[in-house]
Each structure stands twice: as structure tokens, then as C-alpha cells.
């Protein structure tokens, strides 16, 4: 039964669900308090308490963005500093025209908005800076263009505090633009996990069609959509985890074993990697074909056969890779897809709750599991259609 349109419209007036945990509330509040107090204190000592208190209101609004919505484009360093200084300059300019308060406020706001859009420094609290300087009265008029200095200094102090506090408290700031990912193979191809689903051109077209301002950076939006796809795939694959698809009959080697033993095991069982276990059966490394070939090619300038024979009996501990990237028996298959494709790993040791190696997941195991899941979906679709008819 369709819902009442009026009821749907009224539901839009309700507050959205808050995804930030209480710990994040306290972190943002503490950082904002420090930033506002520092900016107000320094400006009051240099330019007087009255002027500092008048600037404290827009500085507090800027701090909310800097610490509570750090991923927003309007909270990045350039919009904060450039937007506030530009707004102060426009406010001073309009204030000198001698117009009545109402048109002065309207013009200061409109010109500031247009200027920030042109300079790509949109920052909402800057509009308060513009109106404050345009309508500031004798105090701001006496400062003249020197008023730009406390605005610039306060903005820099806010951004500097955000840089230190946010990063020390585990929130990256500023948001870095996405780097072109070459992947572990150092090629121009996108990572395997990014070749399906939407492409960057799809995201650009969607943003252009949306038309409005999106209060999140493009890179964070792309990451959010990719995480959504990931969780949708996890839901579709159910409870399929590493313990269901791993190989259990393992071939391992000790750190003291000669390389010749490793070659024989890899050749006999057609493997690409061997977990290295110590005498207490703890995982201390992993030996791969790449390790062995790199070792053979990295000796003195002889023929390949001579270099291999000369160093063949070196212990495994000299060549093995450590530390080892591992997963647990409860790791979802969706996590394995990312590790075994995007990060260039060929296999992953699987540990139980006690940290012991109980299996290994290879790219072949993952492909077989995904294929079985695909076949299951194919069989379920006709059954669902038959029930629906």
C-alpha cells in the first residue's frame, strides 16, 4: 500500500540518523574548544579583546566544520583561510559605500557568495565575517584594511590547530586528493576490485546530473560508494568465510631448512608459496617463488645456473618474507577478494583463535568459491521466478 505523500513529506522534517559515535562528538567538541580559545586569545592580545570577541562567532562556526565534518569540501584549509579573508575584504569594501544597513548586509552576502564560488573557497561562516565587517561600526571602520590581519591570523590558527589535533586524534586532515593507483604491478590498469561496478566517468556524470552542491569530497563519495558495493556483496554471499574455502592439508617448511628442500616441495606439489613455521609451529614467515627467483638473480654476475647452484643451500630464513599478511577463519570472503586481487597477494595463511596456522587461501581457492556462489545464484533465480508465477 503506497504511503501518504503528506506523511512522506513530513518525515523529511525529522532529523537524520546520526552515524557519528559519542566518542567522535567529544573529540570534535574538544578540538573546537581549543581552536576557538587559541584564536580568540591570540587576536585579543594583538588587536584588543573587543575585536577578538566580535570575530569569535564566525571563528566558532569555522571550528565546527573543521572538527565535526572534516571530510566536507567547505572545511578544507583553502576555503577556511581564503573564504574568511575574501569575505572580510568584501565586507570592508561594501561598508565604505555608506549604504543603509539592510542593502549593505544583502550586498555583502551576495558578493561574498559569488566571490567564494569564483575562487573555489566556499565556506559558510565566511558570510558571517562579511556581514560582521560590513556592519561592524566604528570599531571595524577604524581598523580599515588592517582588519584583514586578525581575520587571516585567526583563520590560520584554526586550520593549524585542526591539522595537529585531527591527525593526532586519528582523523586525517586535510582530505588528500585521490592518487592514481598503479597497484602492486606498477601498471596503469585500475585495481581489480575497481574494474567492476561503477567507473570514475560514471561518478562524474552522476554528479553533473545531480547539479547541486554535494557536501562531501569527490574522493570520499567514491570511497563511500565502493564500501556500499562491498557490503552489498557481503550480504549477497551470506556467511561464506575463509574456513569454508581454505586448503587444510598444508605443506610447510622450517626456517633452518635449505633452499633445495623448498624448491622440491614447491615443484612436487605445484605450489607458489610455503608457510615457514618454527619448532613451536608458529608462523614466522612465508617463502614464495618470487623470493627464490629474486635470490637466484641477485648474486654475483655469473650465469643464472651458476648463481643458483652457488647459493642453493642458503637457509630459508634468509629468503622468506616477513611479517606475513594473515587472515582468520572468520574473515569474510569479500575481504579476501580485496587482499588477493587489489594488493597483489597470491595466498593468505589462515589462523585460528590461538594464532596457529590451520589453512591457506590461494587465488585458486577464491576463484572456485566465487564460481560456486555464482552457480548457486543461477539455480536460485529460476526457482524464485517459478514461485512468483
DRENLUMNU-494164 format. One record per residue (C-alpha): x, y, z. Coordinates in steps of 0.02 Angstrom, whole numbers, plus 50000, padded with zeros to 5 digits. Layout:
// residues N
{X X	Y Y	Z Z}
...
This chain:
// residues 389
{X 50000	Y 50000	Z 50000}
{X 50077	Y 50168	Z 49949}
{X 50116	Y 50288	Z 50089}
{X 50028	Y 50454	Z 50110}
{X 50127	Y 50590	Z 50016}
{X 50098	Y 50713	Z 50157}
{X 50166	Y 50589	Z 50283}
{X 50319	Y 50559	Z 50175}
{X 50349	Y 50746	Z 50162}
{X 50331	Y 50769	Z 50349}
{X 50458	Y 50629	Z 50379}
{X 50587	Y 50734	Z 50288}
{X 50574	Y 50862	Z 50428}
{X 50634	Y 50736	Z 50556}
{X 50820	Y 50728	Z 50599}
{X 50927	Y 50603	Z 50506}
{X 51008	Y 50460	Z 50597}
{X 51175	Y 50511	Z 50673}
{X 51314	Y 50396	Z 50613}
{X 51448	Y 50475	Z 50722}
{X 51480	Y 50386	Z 50889}
{X 51483	Y 50486	Z 51053}
{X 51672	Y 50473	Z 51057}
{X 51676	Y 50574	Z 50895}
{X 51562	Y 50706	Z 50973}
{X 51682	Y 50730	Z 51116}
{X 51834	Y 50732	Z 51001}
{X 51758	Y 50868	Z 50890}
{X 51700	Y 50970	Z 51039}
{X 51870	Y 50965	Z 51123}
{X 51962	Y 51012	Z 50963}
{X 51842	Y 51155	Z 50927}
{X 51859	Y 51224	Z 51103}
{X 52048	Y 51225	Z 51089}
{X 52046	Y 51308	Z 50917}
{X 51921	Y 51445	Z 50963}
{X 52008	Y 51483	Z 51128}
{X 52178	Y 51494	Z 51044}
{X 52119	Y 51607	Z 50901}
{X 52022	Y 51721	Z 51019}
{X 52167	Y 51732	Z 51143}
{X 52300	Y 51775	Z 51014}
{X 52189	Y 51902	Z 50925}
{X 52140	Y 51984	Z 51089}
{X 52322	Y 52005	Z 51140}
{X 52371	Y 52079	Z 50973}
{X 52216	Y 52176	Z 50919}
{X 52110	Y 52200	Z 51076}
{X 51977	Y 52099	Z 51165}
{X 51828	Y 52188	Z 51085}
{X 51882	Y 52149	Z 50908}
{X 51929	Y 51970	Z 50953}
{X 51759	Y 51937	Z 51032}
{X 51669	Y 52001	Z 50877}
{X 51769	Y 51882	Z 50768}
{X 51744	Y 51737	Z 50889}
{X 51569	Y 51696	Z 50821}
{X 51621	Y 51659	Z 50640}
{X 51780	Y 51575	Z 50705}
{X 51672	Y 51459	Z 50810}
{X 51567	Y 51417	Z 50657}
{X 51725	Y 51378	Z 50559}
{X 51784	Y 51266	Z 50701}
{X 51625	Y 51164	Z 50692}
{X 51665	Y 51121	Z 50511}
{X 51849	Y 51093	Z 50543}
{X 51822	Y 50966	Z 50682}
{X 51647	Y 50894	Z 50659}
{X 51638	Y 50874	Z 50468}
{X 51821	Y 50864	Z 50419}
{X 51783	Y 50775	Z 50255}
{X 51674	Y 50917	Z 50189}
{X 51746	Y 51021	Z 50046}
{X 51698	Y 51180	Z 50142}
{X 51807	Y 51126	Z 50290}
{X 51972	Y 51111	Z 50198}
{X 52114	Y 51237	Z 50228}
{X 52093	Y 51339	Z 50068}
{X 51907	Y 51377	Z 50092}
{X 51932	Y 51422	Z 50275}
{X 52077	Y 51543	Z 50251}
{X 52036	Y 51614	Z 50080}
{X 51848	Y 51621	Z 50113}
{X 51867	Y 51717	Z 50276}
{X 51994	Y 51841	Z 50207}
{X 51895	Y 51869	Z 50048}
{X 51736	Y 51895	Z 50149}
{X 51821	Y 52021	Z 50264}
{X 51886	Y 52119	Z 50112}
{X 51714	Y 52122	Z 50030}
{X 51631	Y 52173	Z 50194}
{X 51752	Y 52318	Z 50217}
{X 51726	Y 52373	Z 50037}
{X 51536	Y 52371	Z 50048}
{X 51540	Y 52453	Z 50220}
{X 51633	Y 52604	Z 50147}
{X 51494	Y 52637	Z 50021}
{X 51385	Y 52717	Z 50156}
{X 51225	Y 52623	Z 50113}
{X 51086	Y 52587	Z 50239}
{X 51111	Y 52430	Z 50345}
{X 50988	Y 52319	Z 50251}
{X 51061	Y 52340	Z 50075}
{X 51236	Y 52336	Z 50150}
{X 51204	Y 52166	Z 50226}
{X 51122	Y 52098	Z 50068}
{X 51262	Y 52160	Z 49954}
{X 51399	Y 52095	Z 50070}
{X 51319	Y 51924	Z 50072}
{X 51286	Y 51914	Z 49885}
{X 51458	Y 51975	Z 49832}
{X 51543	Y 51860	Z 49957}
{X 51448	Y 51709	Z 49893}
{X 51491	Y 51748	Z 49712}
{X 51673	Y 51782	Z 49754}
{X 51693	Y 51619	Z 49852}
{X 51615	Y 51520	Z 49710}
{X 51733	Y 51602	Z 49585}
{X 51887	Y 51567	Z 49692}
{X 51827	Y 51392	Z 49741}
{X 51834	Y 51435	Z 49926}
{X 51653	Y 51412	Z 49979}
{X 51647	Y 51422	Z 50169}
{X 51478	Y 51462	Z 50253}
{X 51549	Y 51551	Z 50408}
{X 51635	Y 51675	Z 50292}
{X 51465	Y 51754	Z 50258}
{X 51458	Y 51798	Z 50443}
{X 51631	Y 51876	Z 50427}
{X 51569	Y 51980	Z 50279}
{X 51415	Y 52044	Z 50372}
{X 51514	Y 52074	Z 50531}
{X 51644	Y 52182	Z 50445}
{X 51516	Y 52274	Z 50338}
{X 51406	Y 52316	Z 50488}
{X 51542	Y 52321	Z 50619}
{X 51527	Y 52505	Z 50655}
{X 51666	Y 52622	Z 50714}
{X 51775	Y 52483	Z 50784}
{X 51797	Y 52396	Z 50617}
{X 51798	Y 52561	Z 50523}
{X 51948	Y 52619	Z 50625}
{X 52044	Y 52462	Z 50581}
{X 52017	Y 52487	Z 50394}
{X 52108	Y 52362	Z 50285}
{X 52215	Y 52314	Z 50434}
{X 52065	Y 52212	Z 50490}
{X 52118	Y 52079	Z 50363}
{X 52266	Y 52037	Z 50475}
{X 52169	Y 51972	Z 50627}
{X 52049	Y 51879	Z 50511}
{X 52196	Y 51798	Z 50422}
{X 52287	Y 51759	Z 50584}
{X 52133	Y 51684	Z 50666}
{X 52094	Y 51578	Z 50514}
{X 52273	Y 51512	Z 50507}
{X 52267	Y 51469	Z 50693}
{X 52104	Y 51374	Z 50668}
{X 52175	Y 51275	Z 50522}
{X 52340	Y 51244	Z 50611}
{X 52250	Y 51177	Z 50765}
{X 52142	Y 51066	Z 50655}
{X 52295	Y 50997	Z 50566}
{X 52377	Y 50947	Z 50729}
{X 52226	Y 50894	Z 50832}
{X 52131	Y 50798	Z 50698}
{X 52280	Y 50697	Z 50642}
{X 52337	Y 50659	Z 50820}
{X 52161	Y 50601	Z 50864}
{X 52152	Y 50482	Z 50716}
{X 52052	Y 50589	Z 50593}
{X 52150	Y 50626	Z 50433}
{X 52150	Y 50810	Z 50389}
{X 52154	Y 50887	Z 50262}
{X 52074	Y 50762	Z 50146}
{X 52201	Y 50712	Z 50016}
{X 52151	Y 50702	Z 49833}
{X 52147	Y 50527	Z 49765}
{X 52309	Y 50467	Z 49690}
{X 52314	Y 50368	Z 49530}
{X 52327	Y 50190	Z 49592}
{X 52455	Y 50090	Z 49495}
{X 52431	Y 49935	Z 49601}
{X 52564	Y 49812	Z 49655}
{X 52612	Y 49778	Z 49474}
{X 52652	Y 49961	Z 49438}
{X 52541	Y 49970	Z 49285}
{X 52409	Y 50095	Z 49230}
{X 52266	Y 49970	Z 49248}
{X 52139	Y 50005	Z 49387}
{X 52145	Y 49886	Z 49534}
{X 52045	Y 49726	Z 49502}
{X 51918	Y 49774	Z 49634}
{X 51885	Y 49938	Z 49543}
{X 51859	Y 49866	Z 49368}
{X 51681	Y 49808	Z 49403}
{X 51536	Y 49914	Z 49463}
{X 51542	Y 50100	Z 49427}
{X 51688	Y 50190	Z 49345}
{X 51752	Y 50365	Z 49378}
{X 51664	Y 50430	Z 49223}
{X 51500	Y 50362	Z 49293}
{X 51528	Y 50458	Z 49454}
{X 51569	Y 50618	Z 49360}
{X 51411	Y 50604	Z 49254}
{X 51305	Y 50569	Z 49408}
{X 51373	Y 50723	Z 49497}
{X 51343	Y 50829	Z 49342}
{X 51164	Y 50766	Z 49329}
{X 51136	Y 50796	Z 49515}
{X 51184	Y 50977	Z 49486}
{X 51182	Y 51036	Z 49666}
{X 51322	Y 51056	Z 49792}
{X 51373	Y 50891	Z 49873}
{X 51442	Y 50920	Z 50047}
{X 51574	Y 50783	Z 50035}
{X 51734	Y 50773	Z 49935}
{X 51726	Y 50678	Z 49773}
{X 51855	Y 50553	Z 49834}
{X 51760	Y 50519	Z 49995}
{X 51600	Y 50497	Z 49895}
{X 51686	Y 50371	Z 49783}
{X 51753	Y 50278	Z 49934}
{X 51579	Y 50277	Z 50013}
{X 51502	Y 50202	Z 49856}
{X 51637	Y 50070	Z 49847}
{X 51607	Y 50023	Z 50029}
{X 51421	Y 50011	Z 49991}
{X 51457	Y 49891	Z 49848}
{X 51571	Y 49791	Z 49963}
{X 51439	Y 49772	Z 50098}
{X 51306	Y 49729	Z 49969}
{X 51418	Y 49591	Z 49902}
{X 51450	Y 49529	Z 50079}
{X 51262	Y 49521	Z 50110}
{X 51235	Y 49429	Z 49946}
{X 51368	Y 49299	Z 49986}
{X 51297	Y 49265	Z 50158}
{X 51410	Y 49187	Z 50289}
{X 51543	Y 49121	Z 50170}
{X 51708	Y 49139	Z 50264}
{X 51889	Y 49087	Z 50248}
{X 51864	Y 48924	Z 50346}
{X 51744	Y 48862	Z 50211}
{X 51859	Y 48884	Z 50063}
{X 52037	Y 48865	Z 50132}
{X 52155	Y 48722	Z 50093}
{X 52189	Y 48622	Z 50251}
{X 52320	Y 48493	Z 50201}
{X 52468	Y 48612	Z 50208}
{X 52649	Y 48594	Z 50156}
{X 52762	Y 48695	Z 50269}
{X 52948	Y 48717	Z 50297}
{X 53061	Y 48770	Z 50441}
{X 53172	Y 48924	Z 50443}
{X 53331	Y 48816	Z 50453}
{X 53287	Y 48708	Z 50302}
{X 53396	Y 48728	Z 50147}
{X 53326	Y 48811	Z 49993}
{X 53340	Y 48648	Z 49896}
{X 53205	Y 48573	Z 50008}
{X 53092	Y 48722	Z 49970}
{X 53118	Y 48701	Z 49784}
{X 53074	Y 48516	Z 49794}
{X 52914	Y 48549	Z 49892}
{X 52857	Y 48687	Z 49776}
{X 52893	Y 48582	Z 49621}
{X 52817	Y 48419	Z 49684}
{X 52654	Y 48497	Z 49744}
{X 52642	Y 48635	Z 49612}
{X 52638	Y 48771	Z 49744}
{X 52685	Y 48955	Z 49739}
{X 52716	Y 48982	Z 49925}
{X 52764	Y 48889	Z 50083}
{X 52720	Y 48946	Z 50260}
{X 52876	Y 48946	Z 50370}
{X 52845	Y 48876	Z 50545}
{X 52966	Y 48870	Z 50691}
{X 52989	Y 48723	Z 50809}
{X 52833	Y 48778	Z 50907}
{X 52728	Y 48778	Z 50747}
{X 52713	Y 48968	Z 50748}
{X 52709	Y 49062	Z 50584}
{X 52870	Y 49161	Z 50565}
{X 52870	Y 49196	Z 50378}
{X 52819	Y 49139	Z 50205}
{X 52929	Y 49084	Z 50061}
{X 52868	Y 49118	Z 49885}
{X 52932	Y 49083	Z 49711}
{X 52968	Y 49269	Z 49693}
{X 53082	Y 49259	Z 49845}
{X 53178	Y 49113	Z 49771}
{X 53195	Y 49187	Z 49597}
{X 53245	Y 49356	Z 49665}
{X 53378	Y 49272	Z 49771}
{X 53444	Y 49174	Z 49623}
{X 53455	Y 49330	Z 49514}
{X 53533	Y 49441	Z 49647}
{X 53704	Y 49360	Z 49669}
{X 53870	Y 49394	Z 49584}
{X 53872	Y 49420	Z 49395}
{X 53879	Y 49239	Z 49334}
{X 53763	Y 49135	Z 49229}
{X 53592	Y 49100	Z 49303}
{X 53633	Y 48916	Z 49330}
{X 53798	Y 48955	Z 49418}
{X 53715	Y 49085	Z 49531}
{X 53578	Y 48963	Z 49578}
{X 53698	Y 48819	Z 49619}
{X 53816	Y 48932	Z 49716}
{X 53683	Y 48991	Z 49838}
{X 53562	Y 48845	Z 49832}
{X 53594	Y 48785	Z 50009}
{X 53561	Y 48950	Z 50098}
{X 53432	Y 48931	Z 50238}
{X 53252	Y 48976	Z 50208}
{X 53259	Y 49109	Z 50345}
{X 53372	Y 49216	Z 50235}
{X 53245	Y 49225	Z 50094}
{X 53073	Y 49215	Z 50175}
{X 52956	Y 49365	Z 50180}
{X 52907	Y 49432	Z 50350}
{X 52797	Y 49490	Z 50428}
{X 52660	Y 49388	Z 50345}
{X 52490	Y 49455	Z 50298}
{X 52366	Y 49333	Z 50376}
{X 52178	Y 49312	Z 50397}
{X 52073	Y 49220	Z 50523}
{X 51950	Y 49078	Z 50499}
{X 51807	Y 49203	Z 50517}
{X 51868	Y 49326	Z 50384}
{X 51727	Y 49354	Z 50257}
{X 51762	Y 49306	Z 50078}
{X 51731	Y 49486	Z 50025}
{X 51885	Y 49538	Z 50124}
{X 51986	Y 49402	Z 50038}
{X 51936	Y 49470	Z 49867}
{X 52019	Y 49637	Z 49905}
{X 52176	Y 49559	Z 49979}
{X 52204	Y 49431	Z 49841}
{X 52166	Y 49547	Z 49696}
{X 52200	Y 49730	Z 49736}
{X 52353	Y 49701	Z 49847}
{X 52440	Y 49577	Z 49734}
{X 52447	Y 49434	Z 49860}
{X 52441	Y 49256	Z 49793}
{X 52395	Y 49167	Z 49955}
{X 52349	Y 49205	Z 50135}
{X 52386	Y 49094	Z 50286}
{X 52231	Y 49067	Z 50394}
{X 52249	Y 49071	Z 50583}
{X 52133	Y 49002	Z 50717}
{X 52088	Y 49090	Z 50879}
{X 52252	Y 49032	Z 50956}
{X 52359	Y 49104	Z 50817}
{X 52402	Y 48935	Z 50741}
{X 52405	Y 48906	Z 50553}
{X 52257	Y 48796	Z 50507}
{X 52247	Y 48827	Z 50321}
{X 52291	Y 48936	Z 50175}
{X 52181	Y 49027	Z 50049}
{X 52250	Y 49048	Z 49874}
{X 52184	Y 49140	Z 49723}
{X 52127	Y 48971	Z 49653}
{X 52026	Y 48936	Z 49811}
{X 51944	Y 49106	Z 49798}
{X 51900	Y 49086	Z 49613}
{X 51822	Y 48916	Z 49647}
{X 51718	Y 48986	Z 49791}
{X 51656	Y 49133	Z 49688}
{X 51613	Y 49015	Z 49545}
{X 51512	Y 48901	Z 49660}
{X 51420	Y 49052	Z 49731}
{X 51380	Y 49111	Z 49555}
{X 51311	Y 48940	Z 49508}
{X 51204	Y 48938	Z 49665}
{X 51129	Y 49106	Z 49617}
{X 51091	Y 49041	Z 49442}
{X 50996	Y 48893	Z 49514}
{X 50901	Y 49001	Z 49638}
{X 50840	Y 49127	Z 49509}
{X 50730	Y 49005	Z 49408}
{X 50657	Y 48937	Z 49570}
{X 50613	Y 49113	Z 49629}
{X 50533	Y 49153	Z 49460}
{X 50431	Y 48992	Z 49467}
{X 50366	Y 49034	Z 49641}
{X 50324	Y 49211	Z 49586}
{X 50223	Y 49147	Z 49438}
